[in-house]
Amino acid sequence: MPSWNDEETSSEEECEVVSMDMGLMEEPDTTVEPLFCGQLELAHPKCILHQLRPIKRVAFEGPITGRRFYGCPVQENGVNCGVVEWVDGPWPTVLQRCLCKLWEMFHEQNFGRVQDKQKFEKELARLKREHERELAKLRTKNDKLCIEYTKLVDDVSKMFDWQDGRVDKKVYQKQVEEEELEKKKKELEEKAMLEVQMEKLKLSKEQRCILQSQADIIKNTRKAMKAVEVDRDVLKKEKAKLELVVAELLKEGYGSKEKLEQIKAILES
């Protein structure tokens, strides 16, 4: 069985190995230390890759927590050279062991917080799902209750209407009869209006025919009068010619004077 001293010795060796390895590794995580200030000496060594003057840093990681060092100034978009030079030497073994233990406790506690957070998030998600399910059930019940309430209100309204006689069968039948009478009345009025319009159209057509006949009679009468006037003018001309002939015969004394007088009387009549 290993003793407590053996365990302490092994932990010390591990811390020392870690301290030695950290001197060769890249820069550890750092923190701000206001007391570690001042200008760098001109003869201070430069970083290996960039040949730049290092910057002051304080380690914040594992057993080297709190150790001051000069590190590569390149932080972003480039390769960091790591630790250029340590200002503080390695911490005592007991302090390194305590720092390792503190960091282990911190990580364990942090891991516990992470687990607690995950459990809390899972429990919260489960509660949200249950709440959504219960809310959906309540909404469904609420919809059913609203439908039942609306139906109940309609039934109560119908019952009151029936009691007040608003939905009486006789009243309904009377309303139907009145609507039918009104419909028939409208149909008769429309039919009468159509008949009146047809009669008006018929009268207007007959009137147009009469007017056309009158126009034709007047036109024919005018034509006949023109023909009579033409014949009258011809007769006047013939009469004038005969009068001339008779006058000449009377002057010359030909024929019987009595016959000529008779012809003259006929012409004058």
C-alpha positions as CSV (number, residue, x, y, z in Angstrom):
1,M,0.0,0.0,0.0
2,P,1.5,3.4,-0.9
3,S,1.8,5.9,1.9
4,W,0.7,9.5,2.1
5,N,4.3,10.6,1.7
6,D,4.5,8.6,-1.5
7,E,1.4,10.3,-2.9
8,E,2.8,13.7,-1.9
9,T,6.1,13.0,-3.6
10,S,4.4,11.8,-6.8
11,S,2.2,15.0,-6.9
12,E,5.2,17.2,-6.3
13,E,7.1,15.5,-9.2
14,E,4.1,16.0,-11.4
15,C,3.9,19.7,-10.5
16,E,7.6,20.1,-11.2
17,V,7.3,18.4,-14.5
18,V,4.4,20.7,-15.4
19,S,6.4,23.7,-14.3
20,M,9.4,22.6,-16.5
21,D,7.1,21.8,-19.5
22,M,5.4,25.2,-19.2
23,G,8.7,26.9,-19.8
24,L,8.9,25.3,-23.2
25,M,5.2,25.6,-24.1
26,E,3.4,28.5,-25.7
27,E,2.2,31.4,-23.5
28,P,-0.3,30.3,-20.8
29,D,-3.5,32.2,-20.1
30,T,-2.7,35.5,-18.5
31,T,-4.4,38.1,-16.2
32,V,-3.9,41.7,-15.4
33,E,-1.4,42.6,-12.6
34,P,-1.1,46.4,-12.0
35,L,2.1,46.0,-9.9
36,F,4.0,44.4,-12.8
37,C,4.7,47.6,-14.7
38,G,7.5,49.8,-16.0
39,Q,9.6,50.0,-19.1
40,L,11.5,47.1,-20.6
41,E,15.3,47.3,-20.8
42,L,16.8,47.8,-24.2
43,A,19.1,44.8,-23.8
44,H,16.1,42.5,-23.0
45,P,16.0,39.4,-25.2
46,K,13.5,39.4,-28.2
47,C,11.1,36.7,-29.3
48,I,12.4,33.9,-31.4
49,L,10.2,34.1,-34.6
50,H,9.4,37.8,-34.9
51,Q,12.4,39.4,-33.2
52,L,10.2,41.8,-31.4
53,R,10.5,43.2,-27.8
54,P,8.3,41.1,-25.5
55,I,5.5,42.3,-23.3
56,K,4.9,41.9,-19.6
57,R,2.4,39.2,-18.6
58,V,1.3,37.3,-15.5
59,A,0.3,33.6,-15.8
60,F,-3.2,32.5,-14.8
61,E,-3.1,28.7,-15.4
62,G,-2.4,25.7,-13.3
63,P,0.6,25.5,-10.9
64,I,2.2,28.5,-12.6
65,T,-0.6,30.9,-11.6
66,G,0.8,34.3,-10.6
67,R,4.2,33.9,-12.2
68,R,5.4,36.9,-14.2
69,F,7.1,36.5,-17.5
70,Y,8.0,38.3,-20.8
71,G,6.0,36.9,-23.7
72,C,5.7,37.3,-27.5
73,P,3.7,40.5,-28.4
74,V,2.0,38.7,-31.4
75,Q,-1.5,37.8,-30.2
76,E,-3.8,37.6,-33.2
77,N,-3.4,36.6,-36.9
78,G,0.0,35.1,-36.3
79,V,2.0,32.4,-34.5
80,N,2.9,33.2,-30.9
81,C,6.5,32.4,-29.9
82,G,5.6,31.6,-26.3
83,V,7.4,32.6,-23.2
84,V,10.6,34.6,-23.8
85,E,11.8,34.8,-20.2
86,W,10.4,34.1,-16.8
87,V,10.7,36.8,-14.2
88,D,9.6,34.8,-11.2
89,G,11.1,31.4,-10.5
90,P,9.0,28.2,-9.9
91,W,6.7,28.3,-6.9
92,P,7.3,26.1,-3.9
93,T,6.0,22.6,-4.3
94,V,3.4,23.0,-1.6
95,L,2.1,26.1,-3.3
96,Q,2.1,24.4,-6.7
97,R,0.2,21.5,-5.2
98,C,-2.3,23.9,-3.7
99,L,-2.8,25.7,-6.9
100,C,-3.4,22.5,-8.8
101,K,-5.9,21.5,-6.2
102,L,-7.6,24.8,-6.4
103,W,-7.9,24.6,-10.1
104,E,-9.2,21.1,-9.9
105,M,-11.8,22.3,-7.4
106,F,-12.7,25.2,-9.7
107,H,-13.0,22.9,-12.7
108,E,-15.1,20.4,-10.8
109,Q,-17.4,23.2,-9.5
110,N,-17.6,24.7,-12.9
111,F,-18.4,21.3,-14.4
112,G,-21.0,20.9,-11.7
113,R,-22.5,24.3,-12.7
114,V,-22.5,23.3,-16.3
115,Q,-24.3,20.0,-15.5
116,D,-26.7,21.9,-13.2
117,K,-27.4,24.3,-16.0
118,Q,-28.0,21.5,-18.5
119,K,-30.3,19.8,-16.0
120,F,-32.1,23.1,-15.4
121,E,-32.5,23.7,-19.2
122,K,-33.8,20.2,-19.7
123,E,-36.2,20.5,-16.8
124,L,-37.3,24.0,-18.1
125,A,-37.8,22.6,-21.6
126,R,-39.9,19.7,-20.1
127,L,-42.0,22.1,-18.1
128,K,-42.5,24.3,-21.2
129,R,-43.7,21.2,-23.2
130,E,-46.1,20.2,-20.4
131,H,-47.3,23.8,-20.1
132,E,-47.9,23.9,-23.9
133,R,-49.8,20.6,-23.7
134,E,-51.9,21.8,-20.8
135,L,-52.5,25.1,-22.6
136,A,-53.6,23.3,-25.7
137,K,-56.0,21.1,-23.7
138,L,-57.4,24.2,-22.0
139,R,-57.9,25.9,-25.3
140,T,-59.8,22.9,-26.7
141,K,-62.0,22.8,-23.6
142,N,-62.6,26.5,-23.9
143,D,-63.6,26.2,-27.6
144,K,-66.0,23.4,-26.7
145,L,-67.5,25.5,-23.8
146,C,-67.9,28.4,-26.2
147,I,-69.7,26.3,-28.7
148,E,-72.0,24.8,-26.0
149,Y,-72.6,28.3,-24.6
150,T,-73.6,29.6,-28.0
151,K,-75.9,26.7,-28.5
152,L,-77.5,27.2,-25.1
153,V,-78.0,30.9,-25.8
154,D,-79.8,30.0,-29.1
155,D,-82.0,27.5,-27.4
156,V,-83.0,29.9,-24.6
157,S,-83.7,32.6,-27.2
158,K,-85.9,30.2,-29.2
159,M,-87.7,29.2,-26.0
160,F,-88.4,32.8,-25.1
161,D,-89.5,33.5,-28.6
162,W,-91.9,30.6,-28.5
163,Q,-93.4,31.8,-25.2
164,D,-93.8,35.3,-26.5
165,G,-95.6,34.0,-29.6
166,R,-93.0,35.3,-32.0
167,V,-92.6,31.9,-33.7
168,D,-96.3,31.0,-33.7
169,K,-97.4,28.7,-36.6
170,K,-100.5,30.8,-37.4
171,V,-98.4,34.0,-37.5
172,Y,-95.9,32.3,-39.7
173,Q,-98.6,31.0,-42.1
174,K,-100.2,34.4,-42.2
175,Q,-96.8,35.9,-43.2
176,V,-96.4,33.3,-45.9
177,E,-99.9,34.1,-47.3
178,E,-99.2,37.8,-47.2
179,E,-96.0,37.2,-49.1
180,E,-97.8,35.1,-51.7
181,L,-100.5,37.7,-52.1
182,E,-97.8,40.4,-52.5
183,K,-96.1,38.3,-55.0
184,K,-99.3,37.7,-57.0
185,K,-100.1,41.4,-56.8
186,K,-96.7,42.2,-58.3
187,E,-97.2,39.7,-61.0
188,L,-100.7,41.1,-62.0
189,E,-99.3,44.6,-62.0
190,E,-96.5,43.6,-64.2
191,K,-98.9,41.7,-66.5
192,A,-101.2,44.8,-66.7
193,M,-98.3,47.0,-67.4
194,L,-97.3,44.7,-70.3
195,E,-100.8,44.7,-71.7
196,V,-101.0,48.5,-71.5
197,Q,-97.6,48.8,-73.3
198,M,-98.8,46.3,-75.9
199,E,-102.0,48.3,-76.4
200,K,-100.0,51.5,-76.7
201,L,-97.8,49.9,-79.3
202,K,-100.8,48.7,-81.2
203,L,-102.5,52.1,-81.1
204,S,-99.3,53.8,-82.1
205,K,-98.9,51.4,-85.0
206,E,-102.6,52.0,-86.2
207,Q,-102.0,55.7,-85.8
208,R,-98.9,55.5,-88.0
209,C,-101.0,53.5,-90.6
210,I,-103.8,56.1,-90.5
211,L,-101.3,59.0,-90.9
212,Q,-99.6,57.1,-93.7
213,S,-103.0,56.6,-95.4
214,Q,-103.9,60.3,-95.0
215,A,-100.5,61.2,-96.5
216,D,-101.1,58.9,-99.4
217,I,-104.7,60.3,-100.0
218,I,-103.4,63.9,-99.8
219,K,-100.6,63.0,-102.2
220,N,-103.0,61.3,-104.7
221,T,-105.5,64.2,-104.4
222,R,-102.7,66.7,-105.2
223,K,-101.7,64.6,-108.2
224,A,-105.4,64.5,-109.4
225,M,-105.8,68.2,-108.9
226,K,-102.7,68.8,-110.9
227,A,-104.0,66.6,-113.7
228,V,-107.4,68.5,-113.6
229,E,-105.6,71.8,-113.7
230,V,-103.6,70.6,-116.7
231,D,-106.9,69.5,-118.5
232,R,-108.5,72.8,-117.5
233,D,-105.7,74.7,-119.0
234,V,-105.9,72.7,-122.2
235,L,-109.7,73.3,-122.3
236,K,-109.1,77.0,-121.8
237,K,-106.7,77.0,-124.6
238,E,-109.1,75.1,-126.9
239,K,-112.0,77.5,-125.8
240,A,-109.9,80.5,-126.7
241,K,-109.1,79.0,-130.1
242,L,-112.8,78.3,-130.8
243,E,-113.8,81.8,-129.7
244,L,-111.3,83.2,-132.1
245,V,-112.6,80.9,-134.9
246,V,-116.2,81.9,-134.1
247,A,-115.3,85.6,-134.0
248,E,-113.7,85.3,-137.4
249,L,-116.6,83.4,-138.8
250,L,-119.0,86.1,-137.5
251,K,-117.0,88.8,-139.0
252,E,-116.8,87.1,-142.4
253,G,-120.5,86.1,-142.3
254,Y,-120.1,82.5,-143.0
255,G,-122.8,79.9,-141.9
256,S,-125.9,80.6,-140.1
257,K,-125.8,83.4,-137.6
258,E,-128.1,81.6,-135.2
259,K,-126.0,78.5,-135.1
260,L,-122.9,80.6,-134.4
261,E,-124.7,82.3,-131.6
262,Q,-125.6,78.9,-130.1
263,I,-122.0,77.7,-130.3
264,K,-120.9,81.0,-128.7
265,A,-123.4,80.5,-125.9
266,I,-122.2,76.9,-125.4
267,L,-118.6,78.1,-125.2
268,E,-119.5,80.9,-122.7
269,S,-121.5,78.5,-120.5
